[in-house]
């Protein structure tokens, strides 16, 4: 049996969620420069993961 959770799209999703959490944590600490950077990287990872899963 082959699992669909080991595809690059799902792995990218699993890796981008902690980055988004880190962005929220930095935003709560009022470190806006790092929060913006982490949010951008996390959002890009989420978008690429969704595209990879959809295709």
Backbone as CSV, one residue per row, in Angstrom:
resi,resn,N_x,N_y,N_z,CA_x,CA_y,CA_z,C_x,C_y,C_z
1,UNK,0.824,-1.184,0.000,0.000,0.000,0.000,0.869,1.249,0.000
2,UNK,0.471,2.180,-0.788,1.200,3.432,-0.877,0.448,4.520,-0.115
3,UNK,1.166,5.261,0.691,0.522,6.344,1.433,0.693,7.651,0.679
4,UNK,-0.329,8.471,0.713,-0.275,9.758,0.031,0.302,10.852,0.912
5,UNK,0.674,10.538,2.142,1.169,11.564,3.043,2.680,11.775,2.933
6,UNK,3.349,10.984,2.142,4.792,11.126,2.001,5.175,11.810,0.695
7,UNK,4.239,12.506,0.102,4.529,13.243,-1.118,5.137,14.595,-0.754
8,UNK,5.852,15.216,-1.663,6.467,16.518,-1.357,5.448,17.590,-0.956
9,UNK,4.246,17.530,-1.487,3.233,18.517,-1.114,2.849,18.429,0.345
10,UNK,2.646,17.223,0.843,2.276,17.047,2.250,3.457,17.323,3.168
11,UNK,4.653,16.972,2.735,5.833,17.258,3.548,6.053,18.772,3.637
12,UNK,5.862,19.473,2.535,5.971,20.928,2.545,4.935,21.571,3.444
13,UNK,3.735,21.019,3.459,2.693,21.530,4.341,3.077,21.318,5.797
14,UNK,3.613,20.159,6.103,4.014,19.867,7.482,5.182,20.745,7.926
15,UNK,6.021,21.155,7.010,7.151,22.017,7.368,6.767,23.495,7.418
16,UNK,5.769,23.908,6.656,5.420,25.326,6.646,4.520,25.713,7.816
17,UNK,3.808,24.777,8.388,2.963,25.112,9.535,3.764,25.554,10.760
18,UNK,4.863,24.888,11.124,5.661,25.422,12.238,6.285,26.787,11.941
19,UNK,6.577,27.057,10.680,7.115,28.370,10.320,6.054,29.444,10.525
20,UNK,4.801,29.129,10.181,3.719,30.079,10.416,3.489,30.288,11.913
21,UNK,3.635,29.232,12.697,3.515,29.370,14.145,4.632,30.255,14.696
22,UNK,5.834,30.085,14.171,6.953,30.924,14.602,6.705,32.380,14.220
23,UNK,6.089,32.619,13.072,5.760,33.990,12.669,4.758,34.601,13.640
24,UNK,3.783,33.829,14.043,2.804,34.330,15.014,3.476,34.624,16.355
25,UNK,4.381,33.758,16.760,5.093,33.950,18.019,5.952,35.224,17.975
26,UNK,6.621,35.459,16.879,7.435,36.663,16.736,6.559,37.910,16.681
27,UNK,5.402,37.809,16.052,4.483,38.940,16.004,3.964,39.271,17.406
28,UNK,3.678,38.246,18.194,3.203,38.468,19.560,4.298,39.097,20.417
29,UNK,5.550,38.836,20.108,6.676,39.413,20.842,7.058,40.788,20.291
30,UNK,6.272,41.326,19.360,6.489,42.629,18.743,7.796,42.717,17.965
31,UNK,8.219,41.605,17.415,9.399,41.576,16.562,8.900,41.512,15.119
32,UNK,8.476,42.652,14.599,7.750,42.677,13.333,8.616,42.330,12.127
33,UNK,9.884,42.672,12.167,10.744,42.362,11.014,10.851,40.862,10.812
34,UNK,11.134,40.123,11.880,11.233,38.669,11.768,9.876,38.038,11.500
35,UNK,8.817,38.624,12.068,7.472,38.084,11.836,7.100,38.176,10.359
36,UNK,7.423,39.299,9.729,7.124,39.456,8.299,7.917,38.464,7.462
37,UNK,9.185,38.289,7.804,10.029,37.347,7.061,9.502,35.921,7.189
38,UNK,9.206,35.509,8.417,8.702,34.149,8.627,7.330,33.956,7.995
39,UNK,6.469,34.979,8.067,5.145,34.866,7.458,5.248,34.741,5.940
40,UNK,6.169,35.466,5.341,6.359,35.363,3.893,6.858,33.995,3.471
41,UNK,7.815,33.479,4.198,8.351,32.149,3.885,7.282,31.084,4.126
42,UNK,6.541,31.215,5.224,5.492,30.242,5.525,4.357,30.284,4.516
43,UNK,3.950,31.486,4.122,2.883,31.610,3.134,3.315,31.057,1.778
44,UNK,4.560,31.317,1.407,5.070,30.746,0.159,5.100,29.234,0.201
45,UNK,5.515,28.686,1.327,5.519,27.234,1.479,4.118,26.650,1.434
46,UNK,3.166,27.345,2.064,1.779,26.872,2.018,1.227,26.891,0.600
47,UNK,1.499,27.972,-0.126,1.008,28.057,-1.506,1.609,26.966,-2.391
48,UNK,2.906,26.756,-2.256,3.537,25.702,-3.058,3.025,24.311,-2.682
49,UNK,2.755,24.109,-1.414,2.239,22.822,-0.973,0.833,22.572,-1.513
50,UNK,0.007,23.611,-1.473,-1.360,23.464,-1.987,-1.343,23.175,-3.476
51,UNK,-0.481,23.863,-4.200,-0.368,23.608,-5.638,0.130,22.183,-5.886
52,UNK,1.100,21.746,-5.097,1.618,20.387,-5.248,0.589,19.323,-4.923
53,UNK,-0.248,19.578,-3.933,-1.291,18.612,-3.570,-2.400,18.605,-4.624
54,UNK,-2.756,19.794,-5.130,-3.846,19.892,-6.098,-3.479,19.270,-7.446
55,UNK,-2.218,19.349,-7.803,-1.820,18.801,-9.099,-1.428,17.373,-8.901
